[in-house]
Amino acid sequence: MRITFDDHRPIFLQIKEMIEDDIVNGELKEGEQVPSTNQLVAHYKINPATVLKGFNQLVDANILYKKRGVGMFVAEGAYQKLRENRKQSFKDEFVGRMLEEAQRLGISAEEVKNMIDTMEGGNGNVSN
């Protein structure tokens, strides 16, 4: 988990994203318990309501589930759901903008594909 927060975005969203990152990176597996509200409050010195707001968004998205009196756990299928959501976001945010810029510059889709292939195989900047 990260040590400091970005002052430009709500902390509850950053808490939510930290948990998501830990799931996608394999640090939290499906069925595992996530750090408790109290642990995060003590570690980051933040309001418990802030942590709960981030957790509740993950519960609403079926990424986490609550066990009454025990804590929050990573839901079955959370990893795949997060991966699919991130792939779609990547496509929308990065690939879409890249293709728009390529079109403005008169770069064909084939040229874009060749550029990507060159990056992947040529200098190792992009890894699978």
Residue pairs with C-beta under 8 A, 6 or more apart in sequence:
1 18
1 22
1 35
1 43
2 14
2 18
5 11
5 14
5 44
6 14
11 46
11 50
11 54
12 50
12 51
12 53
12 54
12 57
13 54
14 54
15 40
15 50
15 51
15 53
15 54
15 55
16 54
16 55
16 57
16 58
19 28
19 34
19 54
19 55
19 58
19 63
19 64
20 58
20 63
20 82
21 27
22 28
22 34
23 63
23 74
23 78
23 79
23 82
24 79
24 82
24 83
24 86
28 34
28 74
29 74
29 79
30 74
30 75
30 76
30 77
30 78
30 79
31 73
31 74
31 76
32 73
32 74
33 70
33 71
33 72
33 73
34 55
34 64
34 71
34 72
34 73
34 74
35 43
36 71
36 72
37 48
37 51
37 52
37 55
38 48
40 46
40 51
41 47
41 48
41 51
55 64
55 72
58 64
58 72
59 65
59 66
59 72
61 81
62 75
62 77
62 78
62 81
63 74
63 75
63 78
63 81
63 82
64 72
64 73
64 74
64 75
64 78
65 72
65 73
65 75
66 72
66 73
67 73
98 112
99 109
99 112
102 108
102 109
102 111
102 112
116 126
119 125
119 126
120 126
120 128
